């Protein structure tokens, strides 16, 4: 089990890839972000991106799934303060394959809970060209090894 002490400032974790399909883009948007440029190809072709584009929240959900399943699920995670910053840097289109990574920006002790640390993560999703399409920052509470073992 990954404990607070295992999150080292500067460490980068490659978390996997996700393929963005047209069906998934439309399905997600119909339920959660029903802008025409997310849900309708004809409307999207006349819109600001020239074709169907994924919702930023959809892209964020994929990145979140990967950092949770690949980095936090097998850890002493005790919750999160939420997302501190989310940036949609470039549009994401059907057929795009995104590589998601997380960098430990900082790992510090919790100010009031000596059995817990706070891990500051920068999570990014990059397109095939290596350019980031999304970045997000989050702070995660993680148990210290001694507290988890005891």
C-alpha positions in Angstrom: 0.0 0.0 0.0 1.3 3.4 -1.0 1.6 5.7 2.1 2.4 9.4 2.4 6.1 8.8 2.6 6.0 7.1 -0.9 4.9 10.4 -2.5 8.1 12.2 -3.2 8.2 15.7 -4.5 9.2 15.7 -8.2 8.1 12.1 -8.9 6.2 11.7 -12.1 3.8 8.8 -12.7 2.6 7.7 -16.2 -1.0 6.7 -15.6 -2.2 5.3 -18.9 -4.0 6.4 -22.0 -7.6 7.0 -22.9 -9.2 7.1 -26.4 -11.9 9.6 -26.9 -14.7 8.2 -29.1 -17.5 10.1 -30.8 -20.2 8.0 -29.1 -18.7 8.6 -25.7 -18.3 12.4 -26.3 -21.9 12.7 -27.4 -23.3 10.4 -24.6 -21.4 12.2 -21.9 -22.4 15.7 -23.2 -26.1 14.7 -23.6 -26.2 13.9 -19.9 -23.8 16.4 -18.3 -22.9 19.2 -20.7 -25.4 19.5 -23.5 -23.8 22.3 -25.6 -24.5 21.7 -29.3 -20.8 21.6 -30.2 -20.6 18.5 -27.9 -23.7 16.8 -28.9 -24.5 17.5 -32.6 -22.0 17.1 -35.5 -23.9 19.5 -37.8 -24.0 22.2 -35.1 -20.4 21.6 -34.2 -19.2 22.0 -37.8 -20.6 25.6 -37.7 -19.3 26.2 -34.1 -16.1 27.6 -32.7 -14.1 24.3 -33.1 -15.3 23.3 -36.6 -16.2 19.8 -35.5 -17.5 17.8 -32.5 -15.4 18.5 -29.4 -15.3 16.8 -26.0 -16.6 18.5 -22.9 -13.8 19.7 -20.7 -15.5 18.0 -17.8 -15.5 14.7 -19.7 -11.8 15.0 -20.3 -11.4 15.9 -16.6 -13.4 12.8 -15.6 -11.1 10.5 -17.6 -8.0 12.1 -16.1 -9.5 11.7 -12.6 -10.4 8.1 -13.2 -6.8 7.3 -14.1 -5.1 9.2 -11.3 -7.5 7.5 -8.8 -7.3 4.0 -10.2 -3.5 4.0 -11.0 -2.1 6.2 -8.1 -4.6 6.5 -5.3 -6.7 3.3 -5.2 -3.9 1.2 -3.7 -2.8 4.0 -1.2 -3.7 5.1 2.2 -5.8 7.9 0.7 -8.1 9.5 3.2 -9.9 11.9 0.9 -9.2 15.1 -1.0 -9.6 18.8 -0.7 -11.0 18.8 -4.2 -9.6 20.3 -7.4 -7.7 23.6 -6.9 -7.3 24.4 -10.5 -8.5 22.9 -13.8 -7.3 24.3 -17.2 -8.6 23.2 -20.6 -5.7 24.1 -22.8 -6.7 22.7 -26.2 -9.8 21.1 -27.6 -10.2 17.3 -27.5 -11.8 15.6 -30.6 -13.2 12.2 -31.3 -10.3 9.8 -32.1 -7.8 11.6 -29.9 -5.8 9.4 -27.6 -4.7 11.1 -24.4 -1.8 10.1 -22.2 -2.3 11.0 -18.5 0.4 11.6 -16.0 0.7 12.9 -12.5 3.5 14.8 -10.8 4.0 15.1 -7.1 4.4 18.9 -6.7 4.7 18.8 -3.0 4.2 16.4 -0.1 3.8 18.1 3.3 2.6 17.1 6.8 -1.0 17.9 7.7 -1.1 21.0 10.0 -3.4 19.4 12.5 -3.3 15.6 11.9 0.2 14.1 12.5 -1.0 10.7 11.1 -1.7 12.3 7.7 0.1 14.1 5.0 -1.1 16.3 2.1 0.1 15.4 -1.4 -0.2 18.2 -4.0 -0.6 16.6 -7.5 -0.4 18.2 -10.9 -2.3 15.9 -13.3 -2.0 16.4 -17.0 -3.5 14.8 -20.2 -1.5 15.2 -23.4 -2.5 14.6 -27.0 -0.5 12.4 -29.4 1.8 15.4 -30.2 2.8 15.5 -26.5 1.1 18.8 -25.9 -1.1 19.1 -22.8 -4.8 19.4 -23.5 -5.8 19.5 -19.7 -4.1 20.2 -16.4 -5.5 20.0 -13.0 -4.2 20.5 -9.5 -5.5 18.6 -6.5 -4.5 18.1 -2.8 -5.0 14.6 -1.4 -4.9 13.4 2.2 -2.7 10.3 2.6 -2.0 8.3 5.8 1.5 8.1 7.1 3.1 4.6 7.1 3.3 4.4 10.9 -0.4 5.2 11.3 -1.5 2.8 8.6 0.6 0.0 10.0 -0.5 0.6 13.6 
